[in-house]
Amino acid sequence: MAEHKLKELLQRTPNNLPDPATATGLINVPGHGYLLGYGDAVPTDAGTGWGKGCIFVHTDASTLDTTTFTNIGDTSSCNFDAQVNS
C-alpha cells in the first residue's frame, strides 16, 4: 500500500466489521482482510476476516504489554498475540 493512499483508505473504511462490539476503524484491503483495527477487546482467536499481520490496538489495555497485538493467524482463523514492549 502506497503511503499517499492511506488517507483515502481510512476515509473509505467500511462499517461492516467482523465483530462490531469490539472493533472499529479498520482498514479492509481486498484479498487480504482487515489489516488495522482498534477496540476495547482483542478479537477472539478463530475469528474471521482479520488479515495475516493485522495490527490491533487494544484501547482498554491496563499495561503497555497488552496494548498492541498482531494476527499470526489468517483471514479464516485469527490468532492475535501481544507485541511485548521491552
N, C-alpha and C positions, 0 to 999 in steps of 0.2 A: 504494500500500500504506500503510495506516494504521500509524503508529509503534507503537501499542498492540498490534498483531498480530505484530510482529517476533519476540518470544519464542516465540509459538505456531508461526510458520513455521519457525524454527530447530529447534524440537523435532520437527517433522514432516518434517525434511529426509530425502529418500529416499536409499537406498543404491545405487540403480541409476544410477550416474553415467555420463556419456558416455565417460570414459576413467579407470577406477578406478586405473590405475597412476600417474596424475599429478595427480588432483584429488579432493578430498574436501570435505565440509562445505558443500555447495551449497544454495542456495535455488532451488527449481523453482517458477515461477509458471505455472500452466496457461495455455496460449495464448501465452506469452512465452518459455518455455525457462528455462534456468538463468541467474540474474541475479547470483549471487555465488559465488565459488569460491576455493580456495587449493590449493597443492600445490608439489612440488619442481620441476616443469617446467611451463612455459606450454603450454597446448593448442596443437597444431599447426594451422596455417591449413587451412581447408576442413573442419574437424571439424564435427559436427552437434550440435544440442541446446543450444548456447550462445546465449542471447538477445542481441539488439542492445543495446549499452550495458552488458553484463555486466562487472563488475569482478572481476579475478583477481589475487590476491596471491601472488607468487612467493616462497615461503618459503625457497628456497635461493639467493636473489639474492646476487650478490657486490658490487653497488653500489646506491646509492639509486635511480638511474635505471632499474634493472631489477627493481624491487620490485613496482610496481603497473601493471597492464595493463587496457585497455578494449577490448571487442569492437566494432569498427566494421563488422563483417560482420553476418550474421543467423543465424537458427537452422539454416538449411540449409548454410551455409558461413561459419564463423567466420573472423575476421581480427583477432587481438589485437595492439594497438600499445601500446608503453610510454608511460606518462604521465611525461613528463620533469619532474623537480623542479628548480627553479632557486633 
